[in-house]
């Protein structure tokens, strides 16, 4: 992660990817749109943090849908 420190030294602010508002490098949340911010990338924008909850909910909903389709149409009565 040495490159992240070099990028932080190169930029004094980071831009939000959603609303393009300038935020301090230490900010975890955008001051304008209240979205989560990550570290700064090569272009000066904040990297979107990985959202584990969203992926877990998405995977769970696909599993529930597949089980329902099996139960509704493919099981033997």
C-alpha positions as CSV (number, residue, x, y, z in Angstrom):
1,X,0.0,0.0,0.0
2,X,2.9,2.3,-0.5
3,X,1.3,3.7,-3.6
4,X,-1.7,4.9,-1.6
5,X,0.6,7.0,0.6
6,X,2.2,8.5,-2.6
7,X,-1.2,9.4,-4.0
8,X,-2.3,11.0,-0.7
9,X,0.8,13.1,-0.8
10,X,0.1,14.1,-4.4
11,X,-3.5,15.3,-3.7
12,X,-4.7,17.7,-1.0
13,X,-8.4,16.9,-1.6
14,X,-10.5,14.0,-3.0
15,X,-13.6,14.2,-5.1
16,X,-16.8,12.3,-4.5
17,X,-17.6,10.0,-7.4
18,X,-21.3,10.7,-7.0
19,X,-21.5,14.4,-6.7
20,X,-18.0,15.7,-7.5
21,X,-17.7,17.6,-4.3
22,X,-14.2,18.2,-2.9
23,X,-13.6,16.5,0.4
24,X,-10.6,16.4,2.7
25,X,-8.4,13.3,2.4
26,X,-9.4,12.2,5.9
27,X,-13.1,12.4,5.2
28,X,-15.0,9.0,5.3
29,X,-18.3,10.5,4.3
30,X,-19.1,13.1,1.6
31,X,-20.1,16.4,3.0
32,X,-22.7,17.0,0.3
33,X,-24.4,13.7,-0.5
34,X,-23.4,11.7,2.6
35,X,-22.1,8.7,0.6
36,X,-19.1,6.6,2.0
37,X,-15.7,7.5,0.6
38,X,-12.6,5.4,0.4
39,X,-9.0,6.3,-0.4
40,X,-8.0,8.6,-3.2
41,X,-7.2,7.1,-6.7
42,X,-4.8,8.2,-9.4
43,X,-7.2,10.8,-10.8
44,X,-8.1,12.4,-7.4
45,X,-11.5,10.7,-6.9
46,X,-12.5,8.7,-3.9
47,X,-12.6,5.0,-4.4
48,X,-16.0,3.4,-3.6
49,X,-15.6,1.1,-0.6
50,X,-16.8,-2.5,-1.1
51,X,-20.3,-3.0,0.2
52,X,-20.5,-6.4,1.8
53,X,-24.2,-6.0,2.9
54,X,-25.4,-5.3,-0.6
55,X,-23.7,-8.3,-2.1
56,X,-25.0,-10.6,0.7
57,X,-28.5,-9.4,0.2
58,X,-28.2,-9.9,-3.6
59,X,-26.9,-13.4,-3.2
60,X,-29.6,-14.3,-0.6
61,X,-32.3,-13.0,-2.9
62,X,-31.1,-15.0,-5.8
63,X,-31.0,-18.2,-3.6
64,X,-34.6,-17.5,-2.4
65,X,-35.8,-17.0,-6.0
66,X,-34.2,-20.2,-7.2
67,X,-35.7,-22.2,-4.2
68,X,-39.1,-20.6,-4.9
69,X,-38.9,-21.5,-8.6
70,X,-38.0,-25.1,-7.7
71,X,-40.8,-25.3,-5.2
72,X,-43.4,-23.7,-7.4
73,X,-42.7,-25.4,-10.7
74,X,-40.3,-28.3,-10.5
75,X,-41.1,-30.3,-7.5
76,X,-43.3,-33.4,-7.8
77,X,-46.7,-33.0,-6.0
